[in-house]
Amino acid sequence: VTSFITVALTYFQLASEDHRWWWRSLFYGGSTGIFVYAYCFFYYYQRSDMSGMLQTCFFFGYMLIVSYAFFMLLGTVGFFSALFFVRHIYKAIKAE
């Protein structure tokens, strides 16, 4: 899913003649990590029964690490899928 969304957004970006896709493809894929960290606030305050400073620090600290790992993992997947897509479409162009 990450690859398909990143390729589609990269295509739309290239179609609008914006060729700076490298960092944006990382953020397109990694945005799921940002969503996971935002959801942990909802989970902590609405669903969990945790309280106290130590539990709060551990929960948000570990969720920050997990969210960063998701960001980097899915961002890398998005970047390499966009790289493969861009190389494929520019290889198919016939310039004579």
Disulfide bonds with the S-S distance in Angstrom:
none
